[in-house]
Amino acid sequence: MQKTRDTGGGELVTSGGKTKIADAVVSKIAGMAAREVGGVHAMGAGMARKVGSVRERLPGGMGGANITQGVAVQVGERQAAVDIDLVVEYGVSIPDLAAAVRDNVVGQIEHTCGLEVVEVNIIVDDIHLPGEPDEDEDKPKPEPRVQ
């Protein structure tokens, strides 16, 4: 079998079989990698962030931060493409931030999954201004249902 590009993660297609990596795995890796970069305030377009903030408050294990919010991927046998929606902190250079996010996402996916990342498209949906509340901070917190 012919080896794919050497990305440090090993071969995904070998004489012993194929390794398939689910889109959700790559989405989580991309989401974590993007959030590691300083200057990223939040991820996801306006409506996705609102839905995410509601999900975080749901009882019964349905809550929790959604690492894949603002991330869309396409994963093939050897390659992946990533789309990321960001909210950046005011004063941060958007081109520099986009380059840093792109580099970190590509590095993490290639290292962890062994996939070649063919593109990382970044959409900056908003800028978070100093002193501006997050979308979910300006709403009153619901009263706890149990004590």
ABEGO torsion letter per residue (X at the ends): XBBBBBAGAEBABBAAEBBBBBAAAAAAAAAAAAAABBGBABBEBAAAAAAAAAAAABBGGABEBBAABGBBBBBBAABBBBBBBBBBBBGBBAAAAAAAAAAAAAAAAAAAAGBBBABBBBBBABBBBBGBBBAAAABBBBBBABX
